[in-house]
Amino acid sequence: MKQILPCILVVLLAGCQALGPVAGERMLGEWRTDLAGLTLVSVFGAESVTMSGQEPVPYHVDGAVLRFDTPGAHTFAIEFTDRDTMVLTDQVTGTSQVYTRVAD
């Protein structure tokens, strides 16, 4: 029994992690990033993102991949290093951009 208990705990913890929020839900809200010395604020809604007051850009998320619904748009790998830090990595260039959640 002592050998089985750790296995059961590992399976339960893995299951709980799999049931956590998906990337598309975690990224909803207001995020700040610095780009070439400029601070940009992006607001991710359920189907579009508004970047620094510009017109909304539609997007969709498939697993941990973000794709803007615009001609020629790249795809970005989504990674969360913690609750308030999101890293988007361009899958073509490999360039990463770090975003910090704006406090409510």
C-alpha positions in Angstrom: 0.0 0.0 0.0 2.8 2.4 0.8 4.1 2.0 -2.8 0.8 2.5 -4.4 -0.2 5.7 -2.5 2.6 7.8 -4.1 1.5 6.6 -7.6 -2.1 7.5 -6.8 -1.1 11.0 -5.7 1.0 11.6 -8.8 -2.0 10.6 -11.0 -4.4 12.8 -9.1 -2.0 15.8 -9.2 -1.5 15.4 -13.0 -5.2 15.1 -13.5 -5.8 18.4 -11.6 -3.2 20.2 -13.6 -4.8 19.0 -16.8 -8.1 20.4 -15.7 -6.6 23.8 -15.0 -7.5 26.8 -17.2 -6.4 26.5 -20.9 -4.1 29.1 -22.4 -7.0 30.9 -24.2 -8.8 31.5 -20.9 -5.6 32.4 -18.9 -4.7 35.1 -21.4 -8.0 37.0 -21.1 -7.5 40.5 -19.7 -5.0 43.4 -19.9 -1.3 42.8 -20.4 1.7 45.1 -20.6 4.9 44.6 -22.6 8.0 46.6 -23.5 9.0 46.7 -27.2 11.9 48.8 -28.4 11.6 51.1 -25.4 7.9 51.6 -25.7 5.4 50.2 -23.3 2.4 48.6 -25.0 -0.8 47.5 -23.4 -2.9 44.7 -25.0 -6.4 43.7 -23.9 -7.2 40.1 -24.8 -10.9 39.4 -25.1 -12.6 36.1 -26.0 -12.1 36.5 -29.7 -10.0 39.6 -30.4 -7.1 41.6 -28.9 -6.9 45.4 -28.8 -3.3 46.6 -28.8 -2.6 50.1 -27.4 -5.9 51.5 -28.5 -5.8 50.2 -32.1 -8.7 48.4 -33.8 -9.4 44.9 -32.4 -7.6 42.1 -34.2 -9.3 38.7 -34.2 -7.4 35.7 -33.0 -7.9 32.1 -32.0 -6.1 29.8 -29.7 -5.5 26.1 -30.4 -4.0 24.4 -27.3 -1.0 26.6 -26.5 -0.8 28.2 -29.9 -2.0 31.7 -30.7 -2.8 32.7 -34.3 -4.0 36.2 -35.3 -6.7 36.0 -38.0 -5.0 38.3 -40.4 -3.3 37.6 -43.7 0.3 36.5 -43.3 0.1 36.4 -39.5 2.6 34.2 -37.6 1.7 31.7 -34.9 2.9 32.1 -31.4 3.6 29.5 -28.7 1.9 30.6 -25.4 3.7 29.9 -22.1 2.7 31.1 -18.7 5.7 31.2 -16.3 3.3 32.2 -13.5 -0.2 33.6 -13.1 0.8 37.2 -14.1 3.5 36.5 -16.7 2.9 35.3 -20.3 5.5 34.6 -22.9 4.5 34.7 -26.6 7.2 33.1 -28.9 6.9 33.6 -32.6 7.1 30.1 -34.1 8.8 31.4 -37.3 11.5 33.7 -35.9 11.8 32.2 -32.4 11.5 35.7 -30.9 9.9 35.8 -27.5 7.9 38.7 -26.0 7.2 38.8 -22.2 3.8 40.2 -21.1 2.9 41.1 -17.5 -0.7 41.1 -16.4 -2.0 44.6 -15.5 -3.3 44.6 -11.9 -7.0 44.9 -11.5 
